[in-house]
């Protein structure tokens, strides 16, 4: 597949999630892109009716690209807990409810794990997935996937990051994503390593394909 290159200019970040927006703006910054959010352009959020992370990322990116007339980058991501059959998965945001109460969502996951007797790190395996989709107004799309594996701790630790970060401890680390500064969580730099977080890993693949 021949990748379509994105060189400078404006890029719509197709999210209304402030945490995701901040992370993506940080990642695209070194490439000289003028990133604007879908929210700042007054673009509506499309219904996420896909059954995979990739499908939902594509829905959001295409909607933003066609409405704005600009290339758009969308992320769909979530936490997959092995003992829960991969839940909450693509429904990770919905588990937090309309008020985005991720403390409640994390507590629900913990209660389900306790019900299953999942008390050891081996029984509490989980992974984050991020699918990034770059879409163009003419309908061209490219999607990139990143994952990071680890286990879940309780109680949650740290007030950095967002979402389920405070209960997720990546493999090889003693701290959770919620305890990491952005630089450590991403661990990505232009021309450097692929990064630590699922979003940074997906972005590294995207950058090599479409930005470099």
C-alpha positions in Angstrom: 0.0 0.0 0.0 1.3 3.5 -0.9 0.8 5.8 2.0 -0.4 9.4 1.4 2.0 11.9 3.0 0.8 14.7 5.2 3.1 17.7 5.0 2.4 20.8 7.1 -0.9 22.7 7.1 -3.9 22.3 9.3 -5.0 19.0 10.7 -8.3 18.4 12.5 -8.0 16.3 15.6 -11.4 14.5 15.6 -12.0 14.3 19.3 -14.0 16.2 22.0 -12.0 14.4 24.7 -9.6 17.0 26.2 -7.1 14.4 27.4 -6.8 12.7 24.0 -6.6 16.1 22.3 -3.7 17.2 24.5 -1.8 13.9 23.9 -2.3 14.0 20.1 -1.4 17.7 19.9 1.9 16.9 21.8 2.6 14.1 19.3 2.0 16.0 16.1 3.8 19.1 17.4 7.3 18.2 16.1 6.0 17.9 12.5 4.9 21.5 12.1 1.2 20.7 11.8 -1.4 23.2 12.9 -3.7 21.0 14.9 -7.2 22.1 15.6 -9.9 20.2 17.5 -13.2 19.1 16.1 -14.8 20.8 19.1 -13.2 24.2 18.3 -14.6 24.0 14.8 -18.1 23.2 16.1 -18.1 19.7 14.4 -20.6 17.2 15.9 -19.5 13.9 17.3 -20.7 11.0 15.1 -22.3 8.0 16.7 -19.7 5.3 17.3 -21.5 2.3 15.7 -18.4 0.3 14.7 -17.6 -3.0 16.3 -13.8 -2.5 16.3 -11.5 0.3 17.4 -10.4 0.7 13.8 -14.0 1.1 12.6 -14.9 3.7 15.1 -11.7 5.7 14.5 -12.5 5.7 10.8 -16.1 6.9 11.4 -14.8 9.9 13.4 -12.0 10.8 11.1 -14.1 10.6 8.0 -16.9 12.7 9.5 -14.5 15.4 10.6 -12.6 15.4 7.2 -15.7 15.7 5.1 -17.3 18.4 7.4 -14.1 20.5 7.6 -12.6 19.9 4.1 -9.3 19.2 5.9 -7.4 16.0 6.7 -8.5 14.7 10.1 -6.9 12.4 12.6 -9.1 10.4 14.9 -8.3 8.0 17.8 -10.4 5.2 19.2 -9.0 3.6 22.2 -9.9 1.6 25.2 -8.9 -0.9 27.9 -9.3 -4.6 27.4 -9.3 -6.8 30.5 -8.5 -10.4 29.8 -10.4 -11.8 32.8 -13.5 -9.9 31.6 -13.4 -11.3 28.1 -11.9 -8.1 26.7 -14.4 -5.7 28.3 -14.8 -2.8 28.4 -13.0 -2.7 25.1 -14.6 -0.4 22.5 -17.2 0.5 25.2 -14.5 1.9 27.6 -15.8 5.5 27.5 -19.4 4.3 27.9 -18.6 2.4 31.1 -17.8 5.9 32.6 -21.4 7.0 31.8 -22.5 10.4 30.4 -20.7 12.3 33.2 -17.4 10.6 32.3 -16.9 9.3 35.8 -13.9 7.0 35.3 -13.5 6.5 39.0 -16.8 4.7 38.9 -15.8 2.8 35.8 -12.6 1.7 37.5 -14.5 0.6 40.6 -16.9 -1.4 38.4 -14.0 -3.2 36.8 -12.4 -3.9 40.2 -15.7 -5.3 41.6 -16.0 -7.7 38.6 -12.4 -8.8 39.0 -13.0 -9.4 42.7 -16.1 -11.5 41.9 -13.9 -13.7 39.7 -11.2 -14.0 42.4 -8.7 -12.2 40.2 -6.4 -10.9 42.9 -2.9 -11.7 41.5 -1.1 -9.7 38.8 -1.3 -12.8 36.5 -5.1 -12.8 36.9 -5.4 -9.1 36.3 -3.8 -8.9 32.9 -5.0 -6.1 30.6 -4.0 -4.1 27.6 -4.7 -0.7 26.1 -5.5 -0.4 22.4 -5.3 2.7 20.3 -6.4 2.9 16.6 -5.4 6.1 14.8 -7.2 6.9 11.5 -6.1 9.6 9.1 -8.9 10.6 6.7 -9.0 13.0 3.8 -12.0 14.9 2.5 -12.0 12.7 -0.7 -12.6 9.6 1.5 -9.0 8.2 1.6 -8.3 6.6 4.9 -5.3 4.9 6.6 -5.5 3.2 10.1 -2.7 2.4 12.5 -2.9 0.3 15.7 -0.9 0.3 18.9 -1.1 -1.8 22.0 0.6 -1.8 25.5 0.2 -4.7 27.9 0.3 -4.7 31.7 -1.8 -5.5 34.7 -4.4 -3.6 36.9 -3.7 -2.3 40.4 -6.1 -1.3 43.2 -6.6 1.2 44.5 -5.9 3.5 41.5 -2.7 5.5 41.8 -1.7 8.9 40.4 -3.6 11.9 39.1 -1.8 12.3 35.8 -3.2 11.1 32.4 -6.9 10.4 32.1 -9.5 7.6 31.9 -8.3 4.3 33.2 -4.6 5.4 33.5 -4.5 5.3 37.4 -5.2 1.6 37.5 -3.0 0.4 34.6 0.6 -0.6 35.3 2.5 -1.3 32.1 4.8 -4.3 31.9 8.3 -3.6 33.2 7.2 -0.6 35.4 6.4 -0.2 39.1 4.2 2.8 38.5 0.9 3.3 36.7 0.2 5.5 33.7 -1.6 7.8 36.3 1.8 8.3 38.0 3.8 9.0 34.8 4.6 12.4 33.3 3.6 12.7 29.7 7.2 12.4 28.5 7.5 9.0 30.3 4.1 7.7 29.3 4.7 8.5 25.6 8.4 7.8 25.5 8.3 8.8 21.9 10.4 11.3 20.0 10.9 12.0 16.3 13.5 9.5 15.0 13.6 7.8 18.4 12.0 4.7 20.0 8.4 3.7 19.3 7.1 4.9 22.6 5.4 3.3 25.6 1.7 4.2 25.5 -0.7 2.6 23.1 -1.3 6.0 21.5 2.4 6.7 21.1 3.0 3.3 19.5 0.2 3.8 17.0 1.4 7.3 16.4 5.0 6.1 15.7 3.7 3.8 13.0 1.5 6.6 11.6 4.4 9.0 11.6 6.7 6.7 9.7 4.0 6.1 7.1 2.5 9.5 6.6 4.7 12.2 8.2 8.4 11.3 7.5 
